[in-house]
Amino acid sequence: MNFEKELAAIQQRNARVEAEKAWELSWTRRLFIAVVTYVTAGVWLVLIHDTYPWAKALVPTVGYLLSTASLPVVKRWWIGRCKEG
């Protein structure tokens, strides 16, 4: 009986970890962060009376999206490098 409870607990934990990993890799999460970044940067630029604030707010947003898009490539390179060493 104890074994079955432990197995069920492990399966629940694995399901939770898999869901969290899927969230970390999801485009929903990336786009949400990008929108928050864009709005935050835009509001800040408006508050300091910068020119073209909403256009300039695209810079950190696009930078974030490009960095997250390149992470899988960098991860594969890093893992391959670690296996060599």
Phi, psi and omega in degrees: 000316179298322179299319180295321178294317179296318178297317178297320179296319179294318179295320177296318179297315180299319178297318179295316180296318179296320179294319179294321178295317178299320178296315181301327183265356188284148174288336176300313179296314181299315181292323177299314179296321179297317179296315179298319178298314181298312181295316180298312179296318180297314179298316179300314181295325175294316182297327180266010175059041177283156178280144179049054186299320184285331174288317180291333178293343178291334184301303179294329181294311179294322177301318178297312182297319178295321181293321179286330178290330182274347184301317179300322179294314180296320180298314179299318179298314182296315179297316177299322179292321179293325180292329180290325187273000000 
